[in-house]
Amino acid sequence: MTTQVDAWSAAPRADGVVSFEETKVEATCPYSDDEEELIDAEVNGNWTPQEKALHEARLKAKAKRRLRRSSSRNSASESVSESGEVAGSDPHSLKGKVHNNDRKSRTGKGRGLPKKGGAGGKGVWGAAGMVYEVEEPDAQDPNYDESAQGDTVYETVVPEVDEKELEKMVNPIVQEYFEHGDTKEVEMLLKELNLGQHKYEVTSLAVSLSLEGKASHRELTSRLLSDLSGKMLTQRDMAHAFDKMLKELPDLILDTPDAPQMLGQFIARAIADHVLPMSFLDCYKGRVDCDHSRVALDRAAVLLTMKREMVRLDNVWGVGGGLRPVKHLIKEMNLLLKEYLISGDVSEAEHCLRDLEVPHFHHELVYEAVVMVLESKGDTASHMMMKLLQSLWKTGLITVDQMNRGFQRVYDELPEICLDVPHAHSIMETFVELCFKEAVITKQLRDACPSRGRKRFVSEGDGGLIKN
């Protein structure tokens, strides 16, 4: 044990390291220096040399600790004067006491003015005359409360349509427009799509679909472009679309051989409707290498020269079926039936009837066909007309209502027809029975066919009276 104590006492120690024994001695022996010397004098006679050396080491460590504590207090309080007074303190207050609410610097390094000129610090309003702006609430603030900001408006963000998906979205809208013809509905549906930079594609897609359709579809397309111009599409967008179609004419001809002429008519109609600028054609003079594009531009130039006095080229696509005069439609149907009796081509007759685009007037074809059977000689016309009506019935081109209405018109006018065709009743009965066997007409329509009763005369014993 004595050896261990010597080693501990002889070992060097770092400054500031205090052993547990030293702390314990300080706590248990709170004596002054004089008292410690007296105790040492009394005890030294009985201590061994090792114990005496250990006790001296403890005293030296305690003195070092006291020296470090006093030096740290002196460095932290530079403002303490030689007399012990604190710099900057109130001379009338207690000695060395500093007020907690004093706003002046306590270190003595400042000029004795309030910090920040009285415009800063916690719980102050700032300098006189300072105007604070209204701070907008920050959504990133942890204390941000969305419900406390008033009515919250949520805006739906529609992503921009990709060029590949544009055709899939626009084609159904245009095809449906060909059925109802409402341009406002098309405009509403297109506004729901975020077309972005590809909005000019609407024009090229609509024109391409109309080239494969009917004349009425092309007329509807021209009206659609006129209504969309200035609202959704600008003249620059229209010019971009027609320029693209002129470059794609070699591909359009594969499906529509007359595409150059039709596209020229579209350009002329668009210029007349102020959809395209008047200088559109001038930009292509001497710069066109494709023959198909040159044909389209020449067609447009010719139409604009011929119709210079007209504000709009309204009849560039002809008159629609529903707008044609009734006499014109009757003449067209008579010509159709006469050509059929000569050629016997049912498919051509169906094609001509579809081109007229008057499904509400198909009863006139049935009426004219039955009248031709009554006025014809022989059974050839009746069999051919029955074959035509049967084909139109099976394909659905002529509906039940139109078929019944056509036959009923003949039934009603049969007395007048008999004036020109005396045997009209018998021919009518034979033709109606033939149509019923071939499932062209219904049983109710066959039973509704009028029959002419035979007259009986005086020779048959009626007393000289004639009975019907």
Buried (B, 14 or more C-beta within 10 A) or exposed (E): EEEEBBEEBEEEEEEEEEEEEBEEBBEEEEEEEEEBEEEBEEEEEEEEEBBEBBBEBBBEBBEBBEEEEEEEEEEEEEBBEEEEEBBBBEEEEEEEEBEEEEEBBBEBEEEEEBEEEBEEEEEEEEEEEEEEEEEEEEEEEEEEEEEEEEEEEEEEEEEEBEEEEBEEBBBEBBEEBBEEBEBEEBBEBBEEBEBEEBBBBBBBBBBBBBBEBBBBBBBBBBBBBBBBBEEBBBBEBBBBBBBEBBEBBEEBEEEBEEBBBBBBBBBBBBBBBBBBBEEBBEEBEEEBEBEBBBBBBBBBBEBBEEBEEEEEBBEBBEBBBEEBEEEEBBEBBBEBBEBBBEEEEBEEBBEBBBBBBBBEBBBBBBBBBBBBBBEBEEEEBBBBBBBBBBBBBEEEBBBEEBBBBBBBBBBEEBEEBBEEBEEBBEBBBBBBEBBBEBEBBBEEBBEBBEEBEEEEEEEEEEEEEEEE
